[in-house]
Amino acid sequence: MALTTAAVVPEAEPVDKTEPSVQEVVPEAEPVDKTEPSVQEVVPEAEPVDKTEPSVQEVVPEAEPVDKTEPSVQEEESESMEPYSFCPSGWTGFDGRCFLYVPTAMTWANAEKHCQGYGGNLASVHSFVEHHEIQGMILRATQGFPATWLGGCDAAQEGTWFWSDGTPFWFSFWSPGQPDNFMGGQHCLLTNFGAEKNFDDGSCSGTLPFVCARKL
Protein backbone atom coordinates (compact mmCIF):
# COMPACT_ATOMS: atom_id res chain seq x y z
CA MET A 1 0.00 0.00 0.00
CA ALA A 2 1.44 3.30 -0.94
CA LEU A 3 1.95 5.95 1.77
CA THR A 4 1.30 9.58 1.21
CA THR A 5 3.97 12.18 1.88
CA ALA A 6 1.96 13.60 4.69
CA ALA A 7 1.82 10.28 6.40
CA VAL A 8 5.60 9.74 6.19
CA VAL A 9 6.72 13.18 7.32
CA PRO A 10 4.79 14.45 10.27
CA GLU A 11 3.83 18.06 10.06
CA ALA A 12 6.43 20.30 11.63
CA GLU A 13 5.47 22.49 14.46
CA PRO A 14 5.05 26.05 13.55
CA VAL A 15 8.29 28.04 14.05
CA ASP A 16 8.22 31.45 15.60
CA LYS A 17 10.17 33.38 13.06
CA THR A 18 10.24 36.45 15.15
CA GLU A 19 14.00 37.02 16.03
CA PRO A 20 14.84 38.48 19.36
CA SER A 21 15.84 42.11 19.29
CA VAL A 22 19.35 43.26 19.98
CA GLN A 23 18.24 44.45 23.35
CA GLU A 24 17.04 40.95 24.21
CA VAL A 25 20.23 39.21 23.01
CA VAL A 26 22.64 41.62 24.62
CA PRO A 27 21.43 42.55 28.01
CA GLU A 28 21.37 46.27 28.47
CA ALA A 29 24.54 47.40 30.09
CA GLU A 30 24.32 49.26 33.25
CA PRO A 31 24.48 52.96 32.70
CA VAL A 32 28.05 54.27 32.87
CA ASP A 33 28.78 57.57 34.44
CA LYS A 34 30.79 59.19 31.69
CA THR A 35 31.46 62.24 33.71
CA GLU A 36 35.29 62.26 34.15
CA PRO A 37 36.64 63.41 37.47
CA SER A 38 37.99 66.90 37.46
CA VAL A 39 41.69 67.59 37.82
CA GLN A 40 41.04 68.67 41.34
CA GLU A 41 39.56 65.24 42.12
CA VAL A 42 42.37 63.24 40.44
CA VAL A 43 45.23 65.29 41.87
CA PRO A 44 44.60 66.16 45.46
CA GLU A 45 45.06 69.80 46.11
CA ALA A 46 48.58 70.49 47.34
CA GLU A 47 49.03 72.20 50.58
CA PRO A 48 49.62 75.91 50.15
CA VAL A 49 53.34 76.76 49.83
CA ASP A 50 54.76 79.92 51.19
CA LYS A 51 56.50 81.37 48.12
CA THR A 52 57.90 84.27 50.00
CA GLU A 53 61.70 83.88 49.64
CA PRO A 54 63.84 84.76 52.63
CA SER A 55 65.59 88.07 52.41
CA VAL A 56 69.36 88.32 52.04
CA GLN A 57 69.57 89.32 55.65
CA GLU A 58 67.83 86.05 56.68
CA VAL A 59 70.03 83.81 54.49
CA VAL A 60 73.33 85.49 55.29
CA PRO A 61 73.61 86.48 58.91
CA GLU A 62 74.58 90.05 59.34
CA ALA A 63 78.32 90.37 59.77
CA GLU A 64 79.64 92.07 62.79
CA PRO A 65 80.61 95.66 62.12
CA VAL A 66 84.26 96.08 61.14
CA ASP A 67 86.26 99.03 62.20
CA LYS A 68 87.52 100.41 58.87
CA THR A 69 89.47 103.19 60.43
CA GLU A 70 93.02 102.78 59.13
CA PRO A 71 95.91 103.79 61.32
CA SER A 72 97.25 107.19 60.50
CA VAL A 73 100.71 107.68 59.04
CA GLN A 74 101.83 109.00 62.40
CA GLU A 75 100.67 105.79 64.11
CA GLU A 76 102.48 103.57 61.58
CA GLU A 77 105.66 105.60 61.88
CA SER A 78 105.54 105.53 65.65
CA GLU A 79 105.26 101.72 65.57
CA SER A 80 108.07 101.26 63.03
CA MET A 81 110.35 103.74 64.78
CA GLU A 82 109.82 102.35 68.26
CA PRO A 83 112.75 99.87 68.18
CA TYR A 84 115.11 102.62 67.04
CA SER A 85 114.98 104.20 70.47
CA PHE A 86 117.58 101.53 71.30
CA CYS A 87 120.11 102.97 68.82
CA PRO A 88 123.01 104.74 70.56
CA SER A 89 122.98 108.51 70.68
CA GLY A 90 123.99 109.99 67.33
CA TRP A 91 123.03 106.88 65.36
CA THR A 92 120.12 106.72 62.91
CA GLY A 93 117.74 103.75 62.91
CA PHE A 94 116.36 102.19 59.75
CA ASP A 95 115.01 98.75 58.83
CA GLY A 96 116.28 96.95 61.91
CA ARG A 97 119.76 98.49 61.99
CA CYS A 98 121.50 101.54 63.40
CA PHE A 99 123.71 103.70 61.15
CA LEU A 100 126.45 106.21 61.99
CA TYR A 101 128.21 108.64 59.69
CA VAL A 102 131.86 109.10 60.74
CA PRO A 103 133.41 112.22 59.17
CA THR A 104 137.01 111.25 60.01
CA ALA A 105 138.78 110.13 56.82
CA MET A 106 140.36 106.65 57.04
CA THR A 107 141.48 103.90 54.72
CA TRP A 108 138.83 101.25 54.02
CA ALA A 109 140.51 98.69 56.30
CA ASN A 110 140.88 101.13 59.20
CA ALA A 111 137.31 102.30 58.76
CA GLU A 112 136.13 98.68 58.97
CA LYS A 113 138.11 98.17 62.20
CA HIS A 114 136.65 101.38 63.60
CA CYS A 115 133.11 100.16 62.91
CA GLN A 116 133.89 96.80 64.50
CA GLY A 117 134.82 98.73 67.62
CA TYR A 118 131.18 99.87 67.74
CA GLY A 119 129.97 96.29 67.42
CA GLY A 120 129.23 96.61 63.71
CA ASN A 121 130.81 96.84 60.27
CA LEU A 122 131.04 99.24 57.39
CA ALA A 123 127.47 99.58 56.13
CA SER A 124 126.04 97.13 53.61
CA VAL A 125 123.20 98.31 51.36
CA HIS A 126 120.32 96.09 50.25
CA SER A 127 117.81 98.37 48.50
CA PHE A 128 117.37 101.74 46.80
CA VAL A 129 115.40 102.92 49.81
CA GLU A 130 118.22 101.99 52.17
CA HIS A 131 120.77 103.78 49.97
CA HIS A 132 118.54 106.85 49.93
CA GLU A 133 118.31 106.80 53.73
CA ILE A 134 122.11 106.59 54.05
CA GLN A 135 122.56 109.49 51.64
CA GLY A 136 120.02 111.52 53.61
CA MET A 137 121.94 110.87 56.82
CA ILE A 138 125.19 112.02 55.14
CA LEU A 139 123.45 115.12 53.77
CA ARG A 140 122.13 116.08 57.21
CA ALA A 141 125.59 115.67 58.73
CA THR A 142 127.60 117.45 56.01
CA GLN A 143 125.13 119.56 54.02
CA GLY A 144 126.47 117.79 50.95
CA PHE A 145 127.31 114.46 49.32
CA PRO A 146 131.00 113.68 49.94
CA ALA A 147 132.43 110.39 48.69
CA THR A 148 132.03 107.90 51.55
CA TRP A 149 133.19 104.36 52.23
CA LEU A 150 130.64 101.55 52.47
CA GLY A 151 131.28 97.90 53.26
CA GLY A 152 131.71 96.45 49.75
CA CYS A 153 135.02 94.85 48.65
CA ASP A 154 136.31 92.55 45.89
CA ALA A 155 139.94 92.31 47.06
CA ALA A 156 139.73 88.52 47.47
CA GLN A 157 138.71 87.98 43.84
CA GLU A 158 138.37 90.68 41.21
CA GLY A 159 134.74 91.16 40.21
CA THR A 160 133.33 89.09 43.08
CA TRP A 161 131.97 91.62 45.54
CA PHE A 162 131.01 90.94 49.15
CA TRP A 163 129.85 92.96 52.14
CA SER A 164 132.14 93.03 55.16
CA ASP A 165 129.22 92.13 57.46
CA GLY A 166 128.80 88.82 55.61
CA THR A 167 125.41 89.55 54.04
CA PRO A 168 124.87 88.57 50.36
CA PHE A 169 125.85 91.16 47.76
CA TRP A 170 122.52 91.07 45.91
CA PHE A 171 121.97 94.79 45.48
CA SER A 172 124.24 97.23 43.66
CA PHE A 173 123.80 100.80 42.47
CA TRP A 174 126.87 101.47 40.37
CA SER A 175 127.44 104.76 38.59
CA PRO A 176 127.67 104.48 34.79
CA GLY A 177 130.85 102.68 33.70
CA GLN A 178 131.61 101.41 37.20
CA PRO A 179 133.20 99.39 38.63
CA ASP A 180 136.18 99.73 36.30
CA ASN A 181 139.09 98.65 38.55
CA PHE A 182 141.08 101.61 37.26
CA MET A 183 144.82 100.81 36.97
CA GLY A 184 144.04 97.41 38.51
CA GLY A 185 144.00 98.80 42.04
CA GLN A 186 140.37 99.61 42.96
CA HIS A 187 138.77 96.99 45.19
CA CYS A 188 136.75 98.91 47.81
CA LEU A 189 133.26 100.37 47.45
CA LEU A 190 132.33 103.99 48.02
CA THR A 191 129.13 105.93 47.37
CA ASN A 192 128.26 109.48 46.28
CA PHE A 193 130.45 109.17 43.19
CA GLY A 194 129.97 111.43 40.17
CA ALA A 195 126.86 113.30 39.14
CA GLU A 196 124.62 110.33 39.97
CA LYS A 197 126.00 110.04 43.54
CA ASN A 198 126.02 106.25 43.30
CA PHE A 199 128.51 103.40 43.83
CA ASP A 200 132.11 103.40 42.61
CA ASP A 201 135.16 101.22 43.19
CA GLY A 202 138.08 103.06 44.73
CA SER A 203 141.60 102.40 45.97
CA CYS A 204 141.34 100.79 49.41
CA SER A 205 144.37 102.83 50.55
CA GLY A 206 142.57 106.09 49.93
CA THR A 207 141.13 107.90 52.94
CA LEU A 208 137.44 108.82 53.11
CA PRO A 209 134.72 109.35 55.72
CA PHE A 210 132.53 106.28 56.17
CA VAL A 211 129.25 104.85 57.41
CA CYS A 212 129.06 102.16 60.10
CA ALA A 213 126.05 99.90 60.67
CA ARG A 214 125.09 97.55 63.48
CA LYS A 215 122.05 95.44 64.22
CA LEU A 216 119.62 96.54 66.88
C-alpha positions as a Python dict, from the first residue, in 0.01 Angstrom:
ca = {
    (1, 'M'): (0, 0, 0),
    (2, 'A'): (144, 330, -94),
    (3, 'L'): (195, 595, 177),
    (4, 'T'): (130, 958, 121),
    (5, 'T'): (397, 1218, 188),
    (6, 'A'): (196, 1360, 469),
    (7, 'A'): (182, 1028, 640),
    (8, 'V'): (560, 974, 619),
    (9, 'V'): (672, 1318, 732),
    (10, 'P'): (479, 1445, 1027),
    (11, 'E'): (383, 1806, 1006),
    (12, 'A'): (643, 2030, 1163),
    (13, 'E'): (547, 2249, 1446),
    (14, 'P'): (505, 2605, 1355),
    (15, 'V'): (829, 2804, 1405),
    (16, 'D'): (822, 3145, 1560),
    (17, 'K'): (1017, 3338, 1306),
    (18, 'T'): (1024, 3645, 1515),
    (19, 'E'): (1400, 3702, 1603),
    (20, 'P'): (1484, 3848, 1936),
    (21, 'S'): (1584, 4211, 1929),
    (22, 'V'): (1935, 4326, 1998),
    (23, 'Q'): (1824, 4445, 2335),
    (24, 'E'): (1704, 4095, 2421),
    (25, 'V'): (2023, 3921, 2301),
    (26, 'V'): (2264, 4162, 2462),
    (27, 'P'): (2143, 4255, 2801),
    (28, 'E'): (2137, 4627, 2847),
    (29, 'A'): (2454, 4740, 3009),
    (30, 'E'): (2432, 4926, 3325),
    (31, 'P'): (2448, 5296, 3270),
    (32, 'V'): (2805, 5427, 3287),
    (33, 'D'): (2878, 5757, 3444),
    (34, 'K'): (3079, 5919, 3169),
    (35, 'T'): (3146, 6224, 3371),
    (36, 'E'): (3529, 6226, 3415),
    (37, 'P'): (3664, 6341, 3747),
    (38, 'S'): (3799, 6690, 3746),
    (39, 'V'): (4169, 6759, 3782),
    (40, 'Q'): (4104, 6867, 4134),
    (41, 'E'): (3956, 6524, 4212),
    (42, 'V'): (4237, 6324, 4044),
    (43, 'V'): (4523, 6529, 4187),
    (44, 'P'): (4460, 6616, 4546),
    (45, 'E'): (4506, 6980, 4611),
    (46, 'A'): (4858, 7049, 4734),
    (47, 'E'): (4903, 7220, 5058),
    (48, 'P'): (4962, 7591, 5015),
    (49, 'V'): (5334, 7676, 4983),
    (50, 'D'): (5476, 7992, 5119),
    (51, 'K'): (5650, 8137, 4812),
    (52, 'T'): (5790, 8427, 5000),
    (53, 'E'): (6170, 8388, 4964),
    (54, 'P'): (6384, 8476, 5263),
    (55, 'S'): (6559, 8807, 5241),
    (56, 'V'): (6936, 8832, 5204),
    (57, 'Q'): (6957, 8932, 5565),
    (58, 'E'): (6783, 8605, 5668),
    (59, 'V'): (7003, 8381, 5449),
    (60, 'V'): (7333, 8549, 5529),
    (61, 'P'): (7361, 8648, 5891),
    (62, 'E'): (7458, 9005, 5934),
    (63, 'A'): (7832, 9037, 5977),
    (64, 'E'): (7964, 9207, 6279),
    (65, 'P'): (8061, 9566, 6212),
    (66, 'V'): (8426, 9608, 6114),
    (67, 'D'): (8626, 9903, 6220),
    (68, 'K'): (8752, 10041, 5887),
    (69, 'T'): (8947, 10319, 6043),
    (70, 'E'): (9302, 10278, 5913),
    (71, 'P'): (9591, 10379, 6132),
    (72, 'S'): (9725, 10719, 6050),
    (73, 'V'): (10071, 10768, 5904),
    (74, 'Q'): (10183, 10900, 6240),
    (75, 'E'): (10067, 10579, 6411),
    (76, 'E'): (10248, 10357, 6158),
    (77, 'E'): (10566, 10560, 6188),
    (78, 'S'): (10554, 10553, 6565),
    (79, 'E'): (10526, 10172, 6557),
    (80, 'S'): (10807, 10126, 6303),
    (81, 'M'): (11035, 10374, 6478),
    (82, 'E'): (10982, 10235, 6826),
    (83, 'P'): (11275, 9987, 6818),
    (84, 'Y'): (11511, 10262, 6704),
    (85, 'S'): (11498, 10420, 7047),
    (86, 'F'): (11758, 10153, 7130),
    (87, 'C'): (12011, 10297, 6882),
    (88, 'P'): (12301, 10474, 7056),
    (89, 'S'): (12298, 10851, 7068),
    (90, 'G'): (12399, 10999, 6733),
    (91, 'W'): (12303, 10688, 6536),
    (92, 'T'): (12012, 10672, 6291),
    (93, 'G'): (11774, 10375, 6291),
    (94, 'F'): (11636, 10219, 5975),
    (95, 'D'): (11501, 9875, 5883),
    (96, 'G'): (11628, 9695, 6191),
    (97, 'R'): (11976, 9849, 6199),
    (98, 'C'): (12150, 10154, 6340),
    (99, 'F'): (12371, 10370, 6115),
    (100, 'L'): (12645, 10621, 6199),
    (101, 'Y'): (12821, 10864, 5969),
    (102, 'V'): (13186, 10910, 6074),
    (103, 'P'): (13341, 11222, 5917),
    (104, 'T'): (13701, 11125, 6001),
    (105, 'A'): (13878, 11013, 5682),
    (106, 'M'): (14036, 10665, 5704),
    (107, 'T'): (14148, 10390, 5472),
    (108, 'W'): (13883, 10125, 5402),
    (109, 'A'): (14051, 9869, 5630),
    (110, 'N'): (14088, 10113, 5920),
    (111, 'A'): (13731, 10230, 5876),
    (112, 'E'): (13613, 9868, 5897),
    (113, 'K'): (13811, 9817, 6220),
    (114, 'H'): (13665, 10138, 6360),
    (115, 'C'): (13311, 10016, 6291),
    (116, 'Q'): (13389, 9680, 6450),
    (117, 'G'): (13482, 9873, 6762),
    (118, 'Y'): (13118, 9987, 6774),
    (119, 'G'): (12997, 9629, 6742),
    (120, 'G'): (12923, 9661, 6371),
    (121, 'N'): (13081, 9684, 6027),
    (122, 'L'): (13104, 9924, 5739),
    (123, 'A'): (12747, 9958, 5613),
    (124, 'S'): (12604, 9713, 5361),
    (125, 'V'): (12320, 9831, 5136),
    (126, 'H'): (12032, 9609, 5025),
    (127, 'S'): (11781, 9837, 4850),
    (128, 'F'): (11737, 10174, 4680),
    (129, 'V'): (11540, 10292, 4981),
    (130, 'E'): (11822, 10199, 5217),
    (131, 'H'): (12077, 10378, 4997),
    (132, 'H'): (11854, 10685, 4993),
    (133, 'E'): (11831, 10680, 5373),
    (134, 'I'): (12211, 10659, 5405),
    (135, 'Q'): (12256, 10949, 5164),
    (136, 'G'): (12002, 11152, 5361),
    (137, 'M'): (12194, 11087, 5682),
    (138, 'I'): (12519, 11202, 5514),
    (139, 'L'): (12345, 11512, 5377),
    (140, 'R'): (12213, 11608, 5721),
    (141, 'A'): (12559, 11567, 5873),
    (142, 'T'): (12760, 11745, 5601),
    (143, 'Q'): (12513, 11956, 5402),
    (144, 'G'): (12647, 11779, 5095),
    (145, 'F'): (12731, 11446, 4932),
    (146, 'P'): (13100, 11368, 4994),
    (147, 'A'): (13243, 11039, 4869),
    (148, 'T'): (13203, 10790, 5155),
    (149, 'W'): (13319, 10436, 5223),
    (150, 'L'): (13064, 10155, 5247),
    (151, 'G'): (13128, 9790, 5326),
    (152, 'G'): (13171, 9645, 4975),
    (153, 'C'): (13502, 9485, 4865),
    (154, 'D'): (13631, 9255, 4589),
    (155, 'A'): (13994, 9231, 4706),
    (156, 'A'): (13973, 8852, 4747),
    (157, 'Q'): (13871, 8798, 4384),
    (158, 'E'): (13837, 9068, 4121),
    (159, 'G'): (13474, 9116, 4021),
    (160, 'T'): (13333, 8909, 4308),
    (161, 'W'): (13197, 9162, 4554),
    (162, 'F'): (13101, 9094, 4915),
    (163, 'W'): (12985, 9296, 5214),
    (164, 'S'): (13214, 9303, 5516),
    (165, 'D'): (12922, 9213, 5746),
    (166, 'G'): (12880, 8882, 5561),
    (167, 'T'): (12541, 8955, 5404),
    (168, 'P'): (12487, 8857, 5036),
    (169, 'F'): (12585, 9116, 4776),
    (170, 'W'): (12252, 9107, 4591),
    (171, 'F'): (12197, 9479, 4548),
    (172, 'S'): (12424, 9723, 4366),
    (173, 'F'): (12380, 10080, 4247),
    (174, 'W'): (12687, 10147, 4037),
    (175, 'S'): (12744, 10476, 3859),
    (176, 'P'): (12767, 10448, 3479),
    (177, 'G'): (13085, 10268, 3370),
    (178, 'Q'): (13161, 10141, 3720),
    (179, 'P'): (13320, 9939, 3863),
    (180, 'D'): (13618, 9973, 3630),
    (181, 'N'): (13909, 9865, 3855),
    (182, 'F'): (14108, 10161, 3726),
    (183, 'M'): (14482, 10081, 3697),
    (184, 'G'): (14404, 9741, 3851),
    (185, 'G'): (14400, 9880, 4204),
    (186, 'Q'): (14037, 9961, 4296),
    (187, 'H'): (13877, 9699, 4519),
    (188, 'C'): (13675, 9891, 4781),
    (189, 'L'): (13326, 10037, 4745),
    (190, 'L'): (13233, 10399, 4802),
    (191, 'T'): (12913, 10593, 4737),
    (192, 'N'): (12826, 10948, 4628),
    (193, 'F'): (13045, 10917, 4319),
    (194, 'G'): (12997, 11143, 4017),
    (195, 'A'): (12686, 11330, 3914),
    (196, 'E'): (12462, 11033, 3997),
    (197, 'K'): (12600, 11004, 4354),
    (198, 'N'): (12602, 10625, 4330),
    (199, 'F'): (12851, 10340, 4383),
    (200, 'D'): (13211, 10340, 4261),
    (201, 'D'): (13516, 10122, 4319),
    (202, 'G'): (13808, 10306, 4473),
    (203, 'S'): (14160, 10240, 4597),
    (204, 'C'): (14134, 10079, 4941),
    (205, 'S'): (14437, 10283, 5055),
    (206, 'G'): (14257, 10609, 4993),
    (207, 'T'): (14113, 10790, 5294),
    (208, 'L'): (13744, 10882, 5311),
    (209, 'P'): (13472, 10935, 5572),
    (210, 'F'): (13253, 10628, 5617),
    (211, 'V'): (12925, 10485, 5741),
    (212, 'C'): (12906, 10216, 6010),
    (213, 'A'): (12605, 9990, 6067),
    (214, 'R'): (12509, 9755, 6348),
    (215, 'K'): (12205, 9544, 6422),
    (216, 'L'): (11962, 9654, 6688),
}
